[in-house]
Amino acid sequence: MTPEAARKFTAIVSKERYLDRPEELACYAYDAFLVQALPEAVIFVKTTAEVSQVLSIAHANKIPVTARGTGTSVCGAPVPIQGGLVVCFSKMDQIIEVNTRDRYAVVQPGVINNDLQNALAPHGFFYPPDPGSMSIATMGGNIAQNAGGPRCLKYGVTMDYVLGLEVVIADGKITRFGSKNVKDVTGYKMASLFCGSEGTLGLVTQAIVKVVPKPETTRTLMVNFTDLDDTAKAVSDIIGSGILPAAMELMDQFTLNAIEESANLGLDREAQGSLLIEVDGIKEACEKEVALIVDHLKANHAAHIEEASTQEEQTKLWTARRSAYGVFAKLAPDILSEDVTVPVSQVPEMIRQIMAISKKYDLTAGVLAHAGDGNMHPLIPADRNNKAEWARVEKAFDEIFAAAAALGGTLSGEHGIGLAKAKYLDLVMDKDSMEIMAKVKSAIDPLSILNPGKFI
Ligand SMILES: Cc1cc2nc3c(=O)[nH]c(=O)nc-3n(C[C@H](O)[C@H](O)[C@H](O)COP(=O)(O)OP(=O)(O)OC[C@H]3O[C@@H](n4cnc5c(N)ncnc54)[C@H](O)[C@@H]3O)c2cc1C
């Protein structure tokens, strides 16, 4: 970046919103994945006009631009692999409007998901996408990653809730797609195109998202199994029977023990598999759903079924599940936690294959899964400094991705592609489809300045 370009950037934002000292830049070189790269500068934007001016200058000078929310991505998506400028949205954090009558909210990209939930709660409403990182991740990051979470089984992922977007494209033009209407089929669904685009097509500066009423009742079951295969089969039987719980989370023994070690919640360390199941809706409907679910659990030899009887107990069970990622960090110097999705009927087979592949490479794998929608997070703890071990980890994941593709699955259910999985894209996409993506990218960002070096 030339000194002249740097001067122009600092003229847009005040000096304290522009960082270029090495010790400052180091904080923006990484996310929760394993690859790091330093930017040349970081700029904190507060308005759409600032974003537009920043991009005009970057475009004119062909400076790579990588957007950043709070850097919780687990696939390297916000890592500025080609240097340049990181545009950080964490200070653009206003909830502009909450309108429960027309069922939408308007937010700036730096709003933390949980802050939106807190703003909606007094109205008896909520915003369904609930990534495990919801208390730290931004709405802009959620949109760019098309984030999901446990209750996306019933409610759908971020894209299903994005009604409209304001996006600044590479040359600085401010564009708006979609509207505040729940039904809007006017033209191409452009707002959806930006969901999951990982900051490669434009920078989101405002979003209109759909909000929904909180269900009357929520019931939460914790179920233990002595056999992991039974656990997975119970999931596919419940979903196959037509019941749609709000969430159905699977944890294997490895994961349960990791959580228990750290949080001491009284989880059954002997269970080979467990399910955390939540149903929500009208009281009588939940009653019936729970009864049907329990029938399927028993048919699949559930060893212990327990229902949370208070809100505190529900929170405790979810705390256990949501703390999983944090506790894995304690297991080994490095953890490669991945994200594959298979059709629900293939969940038992995918788990068998994950276990067999990790055994083949003399590794220990754990499985954490939003199993009701087939979205699984196989994770392998290891030490990257141990080159031989790490090579085995990489080979194991090569095979895990190939296995998911062979079962009709896909590379990511929610975490995205980023740097982590670009090399696997051709397992699930043909050449022509990839070419179409490349054409879309070059039509909107012809100089390829937006998050260059990523999956596109
Ligand atoms: C403990 C933990 C649990 C997690 N659980 C889940 C989960 O359950 N489900 C799930 O889906 N993910 C999960 N994640 C991954 C991560 O939190 C999500 O991908 C999240 O959406 C990233 O948001 P962020 O604000 O941190 O974005 P960042 O990590 O900063 O950026 C992510 C991507 O979004 C782009 N971006 C950011 N802001 C903008 C913008 N305004 N305009 C355009 N592009 C932008 C960046 O360039 C980058 O490509 C988890 C992560 C952690 C650490």
The ligand as an SDF file (V2000), in Angstrom:
LIG
                    3D

 53 58  0  0  0  0  0  0  0  0999 V2000
  -16.8560  -21.2140   19.6040 C   0  0  0  0  0  0  0  0  0  0  0  0
  -17.3800  -21.0590   18.2040 C   0  0  0  0  0  0  0  0  0  0  0  0
  -18.5970  -21.6240   17.8710 C   0  0  0  0  0  0  0  0  0  0  0  0
  -19.1030  -21.4920   16.5720 C   0  0  0  0  0  0  0  0  0  0  0  0
  -20.3160  -22.0510   16.2770 N   0  0  0  0  0  0  0  0  0  0  0  0
  -20.8410  -21.8570   15.0460 C   0  0  0  0  0  0  0  0  0  0  0  0
  -22.1120  -22.4140   14.7180 C   0  0  0  0  0  0  0  0  0  0  0  0
  -22.7590  -23.0840   15.5240 O   0  0  0  0  0  0  0  0  0  0  0  0
  -22.5890  -22.1790   13.4730 N   0  0  0  0  0  0  0  0  0  0  0  0
  -21.9010  -21.4330   12.5590 C   0  0  0  0  0  0  0  0  0  0  0  0
  -22.4150  -21.2300   11.4660 O   0  0  0  0  0  0  0  0  0  0  0  0
  -20.6940  -20.9300   12.8410 N   0  0  0  0  0  0  0  0  0  0  0  0
  -20.1540  -21.1050   14.0460 C   0  0  0  0  0  0  0  0  0  0  0  0
  -18.9150  -20.5830   14.3340 N   0  0  0  0  0  0  0  0  0  0  0  0
  -18.1680  -19.8590   13.2680 C   0  0  0  0  0  0  0  0  0  0  0  0
  -18.3420  -18.3150   13.2890 C   0  0  0  0  0  0  0  0  0  0  0  0
  -18.6830  -17.8370   14.5610 O   0  0  0  0  0  0  0  0  0  0  0  0
  -19.3870  -17.8630   12.2880 C   0  0  0  0  0  0  0  0  0  0  0  0
  -18.9590  -18.1620   10.9770 O   0  0  0  0  0  0  0  0  0  0  0  0
  -19.7040  -16.3610   12.3350 C   0  0  0  0  0  0  0  0  0  0  0  0
  -20.7590  -16.1180   11.4500 O   0  0  0  0  0  0  0  0  0  0  0  0
  -18.5420  -15.4560   11.9990 C   0  0  0  0  0  0  0  0  0  0  0  0
  -18.8820  -14.1350   12.3960 O   0  0  0  0  0  0  0  0  0  0  0  0
  -17.7610  -13.0410   12.6810 P   0  0  0  0  0  0  0  0  0  0  0  0
  -18.4470  -11.7520   13.0350 O   0  0  0  0  0  0  0  0  0  0  0  0
  -16.7880  -13.5230   13.6600 O   0  0  0  0  0  0  0  0  0  0  0  0
  -17.1120  -12.9170   11.2500 O   0  0  0  0  0  0  0  0  0  0  0  0
  -15.5650  -12.9940   10.8640 P   0  0  0  0  0  0  0  0  0  0  0  0
  -14.9840  -14.2690   11.3520 O   0  0  0  0  0  0  0  0  0  0  0  0
  -14.8990  -11.7440   11.2380 O   0  0  0  0  0  0  0  0  0  0  0  0
  -15.6940  -13.0700    9.2770 O   0  0  0  0  0  0  0  0  0  0  0  0
  -16.2650  -14.1610    8.6600 C   0  0  0  0  0  0  0  0  0  0  0  0
  -16.4190  -13.8910    7.1610 C   0  0  0  0  0  0  0  0  0  0  0  0
  -17.3730  -12.8770    6.9930 O   0  0  0  0  0  0  0  0  0  0  0  0
  -16.8280  -11.8100    6.2200 C   0  0  0  0  0  0  0  0  0  0  0  0
  -17.4670  -10.5930    6.7220 N   0  0  0  0  0  0  0  0  0  0  0  0
  -17.5140  -10.1530    7.9980 C   0  0  0  0  0  0  0  0  0  0  0  0
  -18.2360   -9.0280    8.0660 N   0  0  0  0  0  0  0  0  0  0  0  0
  -18.6470   -8.7620    6.8020 C   0  0  0  0  0  0  0  0  0  0  0  0
  -19.4270   -7.7360    6.2030 C   0  0  0  0  0  0  0  0  0  0  0  0
  -19.9490   -6.7320    6.9250 N   0  0  0  0  0  0  0  0  0  0  0  0
  -19.6350   -7.7840    4.8690 N   0  0  0  0  0  0  0  0  0  0  0  0
  -19.1270   -8.7770    4.1130 C   0  0  0  0  0  0  0  0  0  0  0  0
  -18.3850   -9.7700    4.6160 N   0  0  0  0  0  0  0  0  0  0  0  0
  -18.1600   -9.7590    5.9450 C   0  0  0  0  0  0  0  0  0  0  0  0
  -15.3370  -11.9020    6.4350 C   0  0  0  0  0  0  0  0  0  0  0  0
  -14.6090  -11.3370    5.3610 O   0  0  0  0  0  0  0  0  0  0  0  0
  -15.1590  -13.4030    6.4930 C   0  0  0  0  0  0  0  0  0  0  0  0
  -15.0910  -13.9210    5.1890 O   0  0  0  0  0  0  0  0  0  0  0  0
  -18.3630  -20.7500   15.6010 C   0  0  0  0  0  0  0  0  0  0  0  0
  -17.1410  -20.1940   15.9450 C   0  0  0  0  0  0  0  0  0  0  0  0
  -16.6350  -20.3460   17.2240 C   0  0  0  0  0  0  0  0  0  0  0  0
  -15.3170  -19.7300   17.5430 C   0  0  0  0  0  0  0  0  0  0  0  0
  1  2  1  0
  2  3  1  0
  2 52  2  0
  3  4  2  0
  4  5  1  0
  4 50  1  0
  5  6  2  0
  6  7  1  0
  6 13  1  0
  7  8  2  0
  7  9  1  0
  9 10  1  0
 10 11  2  0
 10 12  1  0
 12 13  2  0
 13 14  1  0
 14 15  1  0
 14 50  1  0
 15 16  1  0
 16 17  1  0
 16 18  1  0
 18 19  1  0
 18 20  1  0
 20 21  1  0
 20 22  1  0
 22 23  1  0
 23 24  1  0
 24 25  2  0
 24 26  1  0
 24 27  1  0
 27 28  1  0
 28 29  2  0
 28 30  1  0
 28 31  1  0
 31 32  1  0
 32 33  1  0
 33 34  1  0
 33 48  1  0
 34 35  1  0
 35 36  1  0
 35 46  1  0
 36 37  1  0
 36 45  1  0
 37 38  2  0
 38 39  1  0
 39 40  1  0
 39 45  2  0
 40 41  1  0
 40 42  2  0
 42 43  1  0
 43 44  2  0
 44 45  1  0
 46 47  1  0
 46 48  1  0
 48 49  1  0
 50 51  2  0
 51 52  1  0
 52 53  1  0
M  END
$$$$
